[in-house]
Amino acid sequence: MDQSYDADDIVYYAGSDNAIIPSRSMRKNSREFDADLYTERTLVERMVNTLTHFRRISPKEDTLVHAFFLSFILL
């Protein structure tokens, strides 16, 4: 899914040094990215998504990042 954000403008806006977006396979000039960091980022995104499904841990009003972190510690 992240490969859909492979446009040069989006990568430039995100900061080319900080962008962890893999290149599409059809791209002529592929960019390098850190595959290990991409895997870790994906795991964090999936964990946050999982935590949002538990109402007791994360109510809809409580969408701040530190709230997710604190609720994870309480587990």
C-alpha positions as CSV (number, residue, x, y, z in Angstrom):
1,M,0.0,0.0,0.0
2,D,2.8,2.4,0.7
3,Q,4.1,2.0,-2.8
4,S,1.1,4.0,-4.0
5,Y,2.7,7.0,-2.3
6,D,5.9,6.7,-4.5
7,A,5.4,10.1,-6.2
8,D,8.4,12.3,-6.0
9,D,6.3,15.2,-4.7
10,I,5.0,13.2,-1.8
11,V,8.5,11.9,-0.9
12,Y,9.9,15.4,-1.1
13,Y,7.1,16.7,1.2
14,A,7.7,13.9,3.7
15,G,11.4,14.7,3.7
16,S,13.5,12.5,1.4
17,D,15.8,11.5,4.3
18,N,12.9,10.4,6.6
19,A,10.7,8.8,4.0
20,I,10.3,5.1,4.4
21,I,8.4,4.4,1.2
22,P,9.4,1.6,-1.1
23,S,9.6,2.3,-4.8
24,R,7.2,0.7,-7.2
25,S,8.6,-2.2,-9.3
26,M,7.8,-0.3,-12.5
27,R,9.9,2.8,-11.5
28,K,12.9,3.4,-13.6
29,N,15.0,5.0,-10.9
30,S,14.3,3.2,-7.7
31,R,15.0,4.8,-4.4
32,E,16.8,3.0,-1.5
33,F,15.0,2.6,1.8
34,D,15.7,0.8,5.0
35,A,13.7,-2.5,4.8
36,D,14.2,-3.3,8.5
37,L,12.9,0.1,9.6
38,Y,10.0,-0.3,7.2
39,T,9.1,-3.6,8.9
40,E,9.3,-2.0,12.3
41,R,7.1,0.9,11.2
42,T,4.5,-1.6,9.8
43,L,4.4,-3.5,13.1
44,V,3.8,-0.3,15.1
45,E,1.0,0.7,12.7
46,R,-0.6,-2.7,13.1
47,M,-0.3,-2.6,16.9
48,V,-1.9,0.9,17.1
49,N,-4.7,-0.3,14.8
50,T,-5.3,-3.3,17.0
51,L,-5.4,-1.1,20.1
52,T,-8.1,1.1,18.6
53,H,-10.5,-1.8,18.4
54,F,-10.5,-2.2,22.2
55,R,-12.9,0.5,23.6
56,R,-11.6,0.1,27.2
57,I,-8.0,0.7,26.1
58,S,-8.7,3.4,23.6
59,P,-12.0,5.3,23.4
60,K,-12.8,7.3,20.4
61,E,-12.1,10.6,22.2
62,D,-8.6,9.5,23.2
63,T,-6.7,9.5,19.9
64,L,-3.4,11.0,21.0
65,V,-0.2,9.1,20.6
66,H,0.8,9.3,24.3
67,A,-2.6,7.9,25.2
68,F,-1.9,4.8,23.1
69,F,1.5,4.4,24.7
70,L,0.2,4.7,28.2
71,S,-2.6,2.3,27.5
72,F,-0.1,-0.2,26.2
73,I,2.0,0.1,29.3
74,L,-1.1,-0.5,31.5
75,L,-1.6,-3.9,29.8
